[in-house]
């Protein structure tokens, strides 16, 4: 099992916030991206953060967006569409979306609503 699976989402979330804000994006945009991927609303996202849910629990409760499979590219040297472990793939999907947000990609493109 990968260590990230048992890492709390709350411990990584501030790193995501810092990354996107440093590039001029907002916390609200970050939450919108996370909510698009997971199906969580603001209250559910806050609850996961407050309860220090692990990534494994976080994605077990998520209702993954049907367009998540459109997320492609390389994260941490791996092509996200080729990751075989379903949980790791979901975590990398999230990483990829955060990267795209930080790089200034248009929200419509990030949310795969071409």
N, C-alpha and C positions, 0 to 999 in steps of 0.2 A: 504494500500500500504506500502511496506517495504521502509525504508529510503534509502537503497542501490540503489533502482531503480532511484532515483533522484540525487544520488551522481555522480559527474563527474568522468569519466574514468581516466582523467588526474590526479585527486587527489589520485587515488589508484595505478596508474602505477608505480610511484617511489617506492612505498612499495614493489611491485613485483620485481622491479629491485634490490633493496637492499636485499631482501630475497634470490634471486638466486645468486647474486654476492657474498654474504656472504658465500655461499656454493660452490664457485668456478666455477659457471656457468657464461655465458656471457649475456649481454644485447641482442646480436644478436640471441642467442638461445631462449631467452624469446620472442622476436619479432616473431621468426619462429613458436613457439608454438601458439602464439596469432593469427598469420596469418593463420595457419593451421585450427584453430577452426572457425575463422570468415570469411575467404576468402578475407580479406583485404590485399592489398600489402603494402609495406613500406610507400608509399606516403599517402595512405588512413589512415593508422594507425597514422602517424604523424599528419594528418589533424584532426583526432578525438581528439588527445591529445591537439593540438593547440587551437581547438575550445571548449574545455572543455565539450564535448558531455557527456550527462548523460548515465548511463548504459542502461537505457531504450532505448534511441536513438541509442546508440552504437550497441546493439543487434538487434534493428529494422532494421538497415541497413546491418547487417551481413548476409552473405550467409553461414549458419552453415554447417560445414563439415558433409557429410552423415554418417561418422564413429563416430560422436560425441556420438551416443548412446552406443558405446563400452566403454565409460568412466564410470567406476563404482568405488565404494568405498565410504568412509565416509569423509565428510568435515563438520566441525562445528557440529559434532554429528549427521549429517543426511546422509543417503545413497543417493548419487546423483541420482541414477536411480529410486528412489521412490519419488522424489520431484514433487509435482503435478503442481505447478505454473511454466509455461513454461519459463518465464523470470528468475525466481529464479534458475531454473535448469541450464540455460545457464550460469549464473553468477557462480554457483557452479562448473560447468564443467571447467570454466576458473581457478577457485581457485584450483581445483584438478590437472589440468595440471601444474600450477605453483608449487604446492607442489611436484609433481613427478619430475619436473626439479630440484628443490632445493635438493631433496633427492638423486640426482645423477643417476636417472633412465636413461637408454639408450634412445637416441632421437628416434630411430625406434619404441621402445615400447611406448613412450609418444605419438607419432604421429599415433599410432595404425596401423602401417604398417607391422604387424607381417607377 
